């Protein structure tokens, strides 16, 4: 899958100059390409944008991890709280934000896996004591020593390739801080990940260790920069994808200042990106969807705005970082807010509905569901085209689930639209090909068109269609000023050679060059004539209303209808 190039940056970087954050991913054909995933409960599910990007990379560049077993110590026993065989779960500021503390009273713990390498990750603290390691029942050595706080230290044992059991014995005195274990085949290839996502996590936990819960061991204060170095300075990863927005805003970590200041999110993300840059690791930041933090008047709305601004600014400052602004792509660009936003992205199948009243709400207005009640892709799947753009990939490279988008050579298109024939001055017909757009079939007015197509029971060689007996009117809703890109697959009614789209005087249709369409006699019309039966055009039309609740009148066979909103009037290219 070709990489088209990285995004713009305020600085220079050999990484981005050579092809964007995925510059080294072709190496997955011959070695492990490791991706570190970081983020909140929004990023933790398999349907999150973080996980979908990783899954897409695997599909294109090869599945890794089939000859590797990895376990984060903080999840031993399948829980985050109770001890596991006497090893206490303990909050800390490294990867996964939870580790295990072994003490003399702990029991030996054993892991099994296949490979020729055993990697044990541990933390150095002032009271760290050594432990002995047995492999296949025989002593293999000891690891661990006291010293300055350092997370993510590694001990690697080489063994004959095959199945092995690895036992960690508790320390004779003091404590041993166990982070993770990998048993792996050094000859494996493909894209694999270290999953550091965790519900309730935040970037601020890299400098403000979370208090213990339940039976967890009390945490140790985090030394300056230790956590951020552990997250962003790993020498064994090729790419970092990090989604830390919502929880940092919710905890008030939205300020600007060094790590020893009160709320240092700005300098925290800059510190982390500087560490990544120093070791040559590209970072993909994700601006998480705002959810209820978008509600004007809510306490955390301005905090969210600040955190988002810090993420965007940091990406511009460090050329080895790019940012996927998922919030803007799925909210602002679609013109959604309040209840409309909740209805679009946060209504779970069979779940409790989100009800918005001013700046307050009920229901889960934070975590988008895995599948929308409509059956359409969720907010994360919808964001994959934007992820492709930021990563410098062809549209559709990461997969699109059930999304309707085409992957055509990018060099032939600008903003996904190419004019197929010249536009005569003042003419009303302009067929277009559309490439790389996500077609939203749910937004008004196209939802009713989509329902009509599904229920019509008529089809031809071009697929299912709806052909009203008379000109059909479609309401544009209450939103004014927003410019929508209406995408129609439309053909003439049988035997007429004509399809048409008409709007009234308070509706503005924009032409392909971005100028307002001529409105003779107080109306706007886009139409064709003399078409053979079976002809189909994909029409890209910009629509805006100056007065609410205006209508479009459409005549012809409608095969598909969708909308893409735009914050400004796009200027489309002339015919090549």
C-alpha distance (Angstrom), angle and dihedral (degrees) to the residues before:
residue distance angle dihedral
X1 . . .
X2 3.79 . .
X3 3.76 120.0 .
X4 3.78 109.6 -138.6
X5 3.83 98.7 -160.7
X6 3.79 140.2 -82.9
X7 3.78 130.6 -78.2
X8 3.77 128.4 -92.4
X9 3.77 119.9 -82.4
X10 3.74 137.9 -174.4
X11 3.79 91.2 -124.8
X12 3.76 137.3 35.3
X13 3.76 129.6 -99.7
X14 3.75 134.5 173.0
X15 3.80 87.9 -139.7
X16 3.77 95.9 59.9
X17 3.78 93.9 32.9
X18 3.78 88.8 58.8
X19 3.78 96.7 51.3
X20 3.76 116.1 -52.8
X21 3.80 133.2 -82.7
X22 3.82 91.5 -38.9
X23 3.78 93.2 55.8
X24 3.83 92.9 126.4
X25 3.78 100.2 38.1
X26 3.81 94.8 105.4
X27 3.80 85.2 70.7
X28 3.82 86.6 75.1
X29 3.81 86.3 80.8
X30 3.80 89.5 69.8
X31 3.84 107.7 19.9
X32 3.81 141.6 17.7
X33 3.80 112.2 -70.5
X34 3.81 104.9 -157.9
X35 3.79 124.7 -153.6
X36 3.80 121.1 -168.0
X37 3.81 111.5 -149.4
X38 3.80 117.5 -157.4
X39 3.76 130.9 174.8
X40 3.76 153.1 87.4
X41 3.80 135.0 -64.0
X42 3.82 86.4 -74.3
X43 3.82 88.4 62.5
X44 3.81 97.9 37.6
X45 3.86 102.1 76.9
X46 3.79 120.5 85.6
X47 3.82 87.7 -117.8
X48 3.83 93.3 58.1
X49 3.79 121.9 113.3
X50 3.81 89.9 -113.5
X51 3.80 92.1 55.7
X52 3.82 94.4 40.3
X53 3.80 91.3 54.0
X54 3.78 90.2 49.9
X55 3.80 91.2 47.1
X56 3.79 90.8 50.2
X57 3.80 91.4 51.5
X58 3.79 89.5 51.3
X59 3.81 92.4 51.2
X60 3.79 92.0 53.7
X61 3.79 102.9 34.7
X62 3.77 103.1 28.9
X63 3.77 141.0 -79.1
X64 3.76 113.8 -86.3
X65 3.76 130.2 -176.0
X66 3.80 97.6 56.6
X67 3.82 90.1 113.4
X68 3.77 96.7 38.5
X69 3.79 134.8 79.6
X70 3.81 117.0 -162.1
X71 3.79 129.1 176.4
X72 3.79 129.0 -179.1
X73 3.80 107.5 -138.7
X74 3.80 92.6 -138.7
X75 3.82 89.8 67.9
X76 3.82 97.6 49.4
X77 3.76 110.4 142.4
X78 3.79 91.0 17.7
X79 3.82 94.5 -82.1
X80 3.81 137.7 92.3
X81 3.79 98.3 -143.6
X82 3.83 123.0 35.8
X83 3.82 116.7 73.6
X84 3.79 117.7 -101.4
X85 3.83 111.7 -133.9
X86 3.77 88.6 -28.6
X87 3.84 95.2 -47.6
X88 3.81 106.9 126.7
X89 3.81 121.6 -137.3
X90 3.80 108.4 -126.1
X91 3.83 132.2 -173.8
X92 3.79 114.0 -124.8
X93 3.81 137.2 155.5
X94 3.80 102.5 -105.0
X95 3.81 132.0 91.4
X96 3.83 112.2 -36.0
X97 3.83 89.6 8.9
X98 3.81 90.9 -117.6
X99 3.82 129.9 81.9
X100 3.82 137.8 163.6
X101 3.79 126.4 -102.2
X102 3.77 115.0 -150.0
X103 3.82 119.2 -159.7
X104 3.83 132.6 178.1
X105 3.82 90.4 -89.6
X106 3.82 92.2 56.1
X107 3.81 120.6 103.2
X108 3.81 125.9 -122.5
X109 3.80 112.0 -90.3
X110 3.81 123.7 -150.8
X111 3.83 131.8 -156.1
X112 3.80 129.9 -172.8
X113 3.77 131.8 -153.5
X114 3.81 147.3 133.2
X115 3.79 127.2 -98.2
X116 3.76 146.6 67.5
X117 3.81 99.2 -91.5
X118 3.79 132.5 63.3
X119 3.82 115.7 -165.8
X120 3.80 120.6 -170.5
X121 3.80 117.6 -171.0
X122 3.79 118.4 -156.8
X123 3.79 143.6 163.5
X124 3.74 126.6 -114.2
X125 3.82 113.7 -140.4
X126 3.79 132.9 163.9
X127 3.81 89.8 -96.0
X128 3.82 99.4 38.4
X129 3.80 110.6 138.7
X130 3.83 126.5 -164.6
X131 3.78 123.8 -102.1
X132 3.79 131.1 -161.8
X133 3.79 122.2 -120.5
X134 3.81 124.8 -148.8
X135 3.81 121.7 -162.7
X136 3.80 117.1 -165.0
X137 3.80 89.1 -11.7
X138 3.81 95.9 -55.0
X139 3.82 127.4 104.4
X140 3.81 110.5 -98.8
X141 3.79 100.9 176.8
X142 3.79 142.4 -79.7
X143 3.80 132.2 -82.2
X144 3.79 136.3 -170.0
X145 3.79 136.7 61.5
X146 3.79 136.9 -177.8
X147 3.78 121.4 -102.6
X148 3.79 144.7 106.2
X149 3.79 113.0 -15.1
X150 3.81 109.4 -86.8
X151 3.79 126.5 162.0
X152 3.80 127.5 -154.0
X153 3.80 99.4 29.9
X154 3.81 112.3 163.8
X155 3.76 136.1 -146.5
X156 3.83 114.6 -167.3
X157 3.80 123.3 -161.8
X158 3.82 120.1 -168.6
X159 3.80 115.7 -146.1
X160 3.83 136.5 167.8
X161 3.79 111.2 -79.2
X162 3.78 110.8 -93.3
X163 3.79 144.1 71.6
X164 3.80 115.2 -32.6
X165 3.78 142.4 177.5
X166 3.80 118.6 -142.8
X167 3.81 122.2 -162.2
X168 3.79 125.3 -166.0
X169 3.78 112.2 -157.8
X170 3.81 119.1 -153.1
X171 3.81 119.6 -106.6
X172 3.80 118.9 -93.1
X173 3.79 89.2 -131.1
X174 3.78 138.3 -4.4
X175 3.81 117.1 18.3
X176 3.78 140.9 -63.8
X177 3.81 118.7 -147.7
X178 3.81 110.5 -147.1
X179 3.83 118.7 -166.6
X180 3.83 108.6 169.3
X181 3.79 146.2 -27.7
X182 3.81 131.4 -142.3
X183 3.78 127.1 -170.7
X184 3.80 107.6 -171.4
X185 3.79 149.8 159.4
X186 3.81 108.9 -113.9
X187 3.84 89.8 -149.8
X188 3.82 94.4 60.4
X189 3.82 120.2 120.0
X190 3.81 137.6 -166.4
X191 3.80 138.2 61.3
X192 3.80 115.4 -43.1
X193 3.78 134.1 166.8
X194 3.77 145.1 -141.8
X195 3.79 104.7 -142.7
X196 3.78 108.8 -143.6
X197 3.82 95.6 157.7
X198 3.79 115.1 122.7
X199 3.78 134.6 171.1
X200 3.79 111.8 -106.9
X201 3.78 93.5 19.9
X202 3.78 124.4 135.0
X203 3.76 136.4 177.9
X204 3.81 87.4 -111.1
X205 3.82 88.9 66.6
X206 3.80 84.9 72.2
X207 3.80 88.6 72.1
X208 3.83 102.5 16.0
X209 3.78 106.8 52.4
X210 3.80 112.0 -147.7
X211 3.80 120.8 -111.9
X212 3.79 116.4 -104.5
X213 3.79 121.4 -97.3
X214 3.78 128.7 -148.6
X215 3.80 111.6 -33.6
X216 3.81 94.7 -6.4
X217 3.79 118.0 126.4
X218 3.79 116.8 -105.3
X219 3.82 111.2 -94.7
X220 3.79 127.5 -115.2
X221 3.78 117.1 -123.6
X222 3.80 111.7 -98.7
X223 3.81 116.7 -115.7
X224 3.81 118.3 -128.3
X225 3.81 109.2 -71.6
X226 3.82 95.7 -10.6
X227 3.79 95.5 119.8
X228 3.78 96.4 44.9
X229 3.80 90.5 48.7
X230 3.81 89.2 53.0
X231 3.82 92.5 51.1
X232 3.79 101.3 40.1
X233 3.80 104.1 24.0
X234 3.82 102.8 59.8
X235 3.79 111.4 137.2
X236 3.81 92.7 -155.8
X237 3.83 100.5 63.2
X238 3.81 129.9 81.6
X239 3.81 99.6 -164.9
X240 3.79 137.3 18.1
X241 3.81 123.0 -153.7
X242 3.81 111.5 -169.9
X243 3.79 129.9 -179.5
X244 3.80 110.6 -175.5
X245 3.80 113.6 146.6
X246 3.79 117.4 100.0
X247 3.80 101.6 48.7
X248 3.79 93.3 45.2
X249 3.78 89.6 52.5
X250 3.80 90.4 47.2
X251 3.79 91.9 52.3
X252 3.78 92.4 49.1
X253 3.82 94.0 -111.9
X254 3.79 92.3 139.9
X255 3.77 101.8 112.6
X256 3.78 136.6 108.3
X257 3.77 124.0 -118.3
X258 3.81 143.5 80.0
X259 3.79 122.2 -51.2
X260 3.78 91.5 -94.4
X261 3.81 92.4 58.0
X262 3.81 124.8 95.2
X263 3.83 101.8 -96.1
X264 3.79 108.4 5.9
X265 3.83 104.0 170.8
X266 3.81 93.7 133.5
X267 3.77 94.8 53.6
X268 3.79 91.2 36.4
X269 3.80 93.5 61.9
X270 3.82 90.2 41.1
X271 3.81 90.0 51.9
X272 3.80 91.0 50.7
X273 3.80 94.2 47.4
X274 3.80 91.3 47.7
X275 3.81 89.5 54.1
X276 3.82 90.7 49.7
X277 3.77 90.7 48.8
X278 3.81 91.1 51.0
X279 3.82 91.0 57.9
X280 3.82 94.1 38.6
X281 3.81 98.4 -113.2
X282 3.83 118.3 145.3
X283 3.81 115.8 -134.1
X284 3.79 126.4 -152.4
X285 3.79 110.4 -160.0
X286 3.81 119.4 -160.0
X287 3.80 120.1 -153.3
X288 3.79 99.0 -146.1
X289 3.82 119.3 -134.3
X290 3.80 110.4 -88.3
X291 3.80 97.3 -133.8
X292 3.80 108.7 172.9
X293 3.80 90.3 -5.4
X294 3.81 84.9 76.9
X295 3.81 91.2 67.8
X296 3.78 108.5 110.1
X297 3.79 109.5 -129.1
X298 3.80 95.6 30.2
X299 3.79 116.9 123.7
X300 3.79 96.2 -117.7
X301 3.80 99.1 41.6
X302 3.84 95.0 92.1
X303 3.81 90.0 42.0
X304 3.78 90.2 54.6
X305 3.80 90.7 49.5
X306 3.81 89.4 53.4
X307 3.81 95.1 48.9
X308 3.80 91.1 47.7
X309 3.80 90.3 50.3
X310 3.82 90.7 50.8
X311 3.82 90.8 51.8
X312 3.79 92.7 50.6
X313 3.80 93.6 45.3
X314 3.81 93.2 48.2
X315 3.80 91.9 52.1
X316 3.80 89.6 53.1
X317 3.80 91.1 49.7
X318 3.80 97.9 50.2
X319 3.81 113.8 52.6
X320 3.81 93.3 -159.1
X321 3.81 89.2 64.0
X322 3.79 131.6 73.7
X323 3.80 129.4 -178.7
X324 3.81 132.3 -139.7
X325 3.80 105.0 -152.9
X326 3.77 96.0 -153.9
X327 3.80 91.5 167.2
X328 3.79 95.6 59.3
X329 3.80 92.7 41.1
X330 3.80 94.3 53.6
X331 3.81 101.6 32.0
X332 3.80 117.9 20.5
X333 3.79 95.6 34.1
X334 3.81 90.3 52.2
X335 3.79 93.5 45.1
X336 3.81 92.1 -122.4
X337 3.78 126.9 152.6
X338 3.80 140.7 148.8
X339 3.79 115.6 -5.2
X340 3.81 92.4 -3.7
X341 3.81 89.4 58.7
X342 3.79 91.6 48.0
X343 3.80 92.1 47.9
X344 3.80 92.1 49.8
X345 3.81 101.2 48.2
X346 3.82 113.5 6.7
X347 3.80 106.6 52.7
X348 3.78 107.5 109.6
X349 3.79 122.2 -150.9
X350 3.78 104.6 -92.9
X351 3.78 90.2 -12.4
X352 3.78 134.6 125.8
X353 3.80 110.1 -72.0
X354 3.79 120.6 -119.8
X355 3.78 110.6 -119.2
X356 3.80 117.9 -164.8
X357 3.79 123.0 -159.5
X358 3.78 112.2 177.8
X359 3.80 107.2 -63.6
X360 3.81 94.1 -12.5
X361 3.79 133.3 74.1
X362 3.78 145.9 177.4
X363 3.80 126.4 -139.9
X364 3.80 129.5 32.2
X365 3.78 105.6 -40.2
X366 3.82 92.3 160.8
X367 3.81 109.2 58.8
X368 3.82 116.1 54.0
X369 3.81 112.0 -140.0
X370 3.78 121.7 -107.1
X371 3.81 91.8 -117.7
X372 3.77 127.6 17.1
X373 3.76 117.8 -119.2
X374 3.80 87.3 -116.4
X375 3.79 90.2 59.1
X376 3.80 90.8 -115.6
X377 3.82 120.9 130.8
X378 3.78 116.8 -78.0
X379 3.78 125.4 -114.1
X380 3.81 92.1 -85.0
X381 3.81 96.5 51.0
X382 3.78 88.9 46.2
X383 3.83 88.7 56.4
X384 3.81 96.0 57.0
X385 3.84 95.1 95.3
X386 3.80 89.3 55.8
X387 3.80 89.1 47.9
X388 3.81 89.2 53.2
X389 3.78 91.3 50.7
X390 3.80 94.0 50.2
X391 3.80 92.9 44.8
X392 3.80 91.4 49.9
X393 3.80 95.6 -114.6
X394 3.76 131.2 138.8
X395 3.83 113.1 -95.4
X396 3.79 110.0 -85.5
X397 3.82 94.2 19.3
X398 3.80 92.4 125.1
X399 3.79 93.6 44.9
X400 3.77 126.6 -102.9
X401 3.80 106.9 -135.3
X402 3.77 105.2 -146.2
X403 3.78 94.4 -20.3
X404 3.76 116.0 129.1
X405 3.78 107.5 -127.7
X406 3.77 134.6 130.5
X407 3.79 127.3 -134.7
X408 3.79 110.2 -144.9
X409 3.81 130.1 156.5
X410 3.78 105.6 -68.3
X411 3.79 93.5 -147.5
X412 3.79 89.8 69.1
X413 3.79 95.6 53.0
X414 3.76 139.1 59.0
X415 3.79 117.3 -155.7
X416 3.76 86.8 -11.2
X417 3.81 96.5 -66.5
X418 3.82 130.2 104.6
X419 3.79 125.4 179.9
X420 3.79 111.5 -128.7
X421 3.80 98.9 -161.6
X422 3.81 138.1 10.5
X423 3.78 118.1 -77.7
X424 3.79 112.2 -128.1
X425 3.79 115.4 -136.4
X426 3.79 109.0 -88.0
X427 3.77 92.1 -1.7
X428 3.73 121.4 144.7
X429 3.77 105.0 -146.1
X430 3.79 125.6 81.1
X431 3.78 120.6 156.9
X432 3.80 114.9 -162.8
X433 3.73 139.5 -173.2
X434 3.77 113.3 -132.7
X435 3.81 120.9 -150.5
X436 3.77 129.8 177.1
X437 3.80 97.1 4.8
X438 3.76 119.9 128.0
X439 3.74 106.5 -131.3
X440 3.81 111.6 -142.6
X441 3.80 109.5 -151.4
X442 3.79 95.7 -179.4
X443 3.80 106.1 61.5
X444 3.80 119.7 95.9
X445 3.00 128.5 -68.4
X446 3.77 96.7 21.1
X447 3.79 95.8 55.2
X448 3.80 90.2 74.3
X449 3.80 90.9 47.0
X450 3.78 90.3 51.4
X451 3.80 90.8 49.7
X452 3.80 90.8 49.3
X453 3.80 91.7 51.3
X454 3.79 91.7 49.5
X455 3.80 93.0 47.9
X456 3.79 100.3 40.4
X457 3.79 97.1 84.0
X458 3.82 91.6 -148.5
X459 3.78 127.5 119.3
X460 3.80 142.6 159.6
X461 3.78 136.7 -179.7
X462 3.81 89.2 -60.5
X463 3.80 94.7 55.2
X464 3.80 135.7 -104.4
X465 3.78 116.2 -15.2
X466 3.77 143.8 175.9
X467 3.81 118.5 -136.2
X468 3.81 113.2 -178.7
X469 3.78 116.8 -146.9
X470 3.81 89.5 -129.5
X471 3.78 132.8 19.9
X472 3.81 107.1 -62.3
X473 3.83 121.7 -136.8
X474 3.83 121.3 -147.7
X475 3.80 123.8 -167.8
X476 3.80 120.1 -129.8
X477 3.81 95.1 -151.3
X478 3.79 130.0 -130.8
X479 3.82 99.9 -56.9
X480 3.81 115.1 108.1
X481 3.77 130.9 -170.5
X482 3.82 95.5 20.1
X483 3.77 112.8 121.0
X484 3.76 113.5 -137.6
X485 3.75 128.2 -165.1
X486 3.78 105.9 -137.4
X487 3.80 113.2 -159.2
X488 3.79 116.8 -164.9
X489 3.76 132.7 176.8
X490 3.76 98.7 -155.0
X491 3.78 139.3 161.6
X492 3.80 136.6 -179.3
X493 3.74 124.3 -81.3
X494 3.77 109.2 -99.2
X495 3.79 111.9 -81.3
X496 3.81 95.5 5.2
X497 3.81 103.5 82.7
X498 3.83 88.5 -148.2
X499 3.77 139.1 108.1
X500 3.79 122.2 170.1
X501 3.79 143.5 -179.1
X502 3.81 117.5 -156.7
X503 3.80 131.5 -174.9
X504 3.78 132.9 -173.8
X505 3.77 128.4 -115.9
X506 3.82 96.1 -84.2
X507 3.79 93.4 54.9
X508 3.78 121.5 81.9
X509 3.77 121.2 -152.2
X510 3.79 115.8 -161.4
X511 3.77 124.2 -144.6
X512 3.81 124.5 -134.0
X513 3.79 92.3 -93.9
X514 3.81 91.1 58.7
X515 3.81 96.3 -105.9
X516 3.78 123.7 123.2
X517 3.78 114.7 -91.8
X518 3.84 115.6 -111.7
X519 3.80 110.4 -93.1
X520 3.80 106.0 -155.5
X521 3.79 114.7 -177.5
X522 3.79 90.8 6.6
X523 3.78 95.3 -65.2
X524 3.78 140.1 92.1
X525 3.79 124.3 -137.3
X526 3.76 135.0 -174.4
X527 3.78 113.3 -173.9
X528 3.78 148.3 146.0
X529 3.79 133.1 -149.2
X530 3.78 138.6 -163.9
X531 3.79 96.3 31.4
X532 3.80 120.8 154.0
X533 3.78 119.9 -118.0
X534 3.78 110.2 -86.9
X535 3.82 95.8 29.9
X536 3.81 112.3 138.3
X537 3.79 128.6 -168.5
X538 3.76 127.8 -167.3
X539 3.79 101.2 -142.0
X540 3.78 123.6 -162.8
X541 3.81 110.0 -162.5
X542 3.81 130.8 172.3
X543 3.79 114.9 -138.1
X544 3.81 131.4 -172.1
X545 3.81 131.3 163.0
X546 3.80 126.2 -151.0
X547 3.81 92.7 -165.6
X548 3.78 122.8 43.3
X549 3.79 125.3 -107.1
X550 3.78 99.3 24.2
X551 3.80 122.9 155.1
X552 3.76 143.1 -129.5
X553 3.81 118.0 -145.4
X554 3.78 111.9 -150.8
X555 3.79 127.8 -171.8
X556 3.78 125.2 -174.0
X557 3.76 139.7 48.5
X558 3.81 108.3 -43.2
X559 3.81 112.8 -155.3
X560 3.79 98.9 168.4
X561 3.80 138.3 0.4
X562 3.79 128.2 -169.3
X563 3.81 141.8 154.0
X564 3.77 136.9 -138.8
X565 3.79 116.8 -175.3
X566 3.77 122.4 -142.4
X567 3.81 130.1 -160.8
X568 3.78 90.9 -147.7
X569 3.76 135.4 19.9
X570 3.79 107.9 -86.4
X571 3.79 118.1 -135.5
X572 3.76 109.5 -137.2
X573 3.78 123.9 -153.2
X574 3.74 124.5 -101.8
X575 3.76 119.9 -115.5
X576 3.81 110.1 -63.5
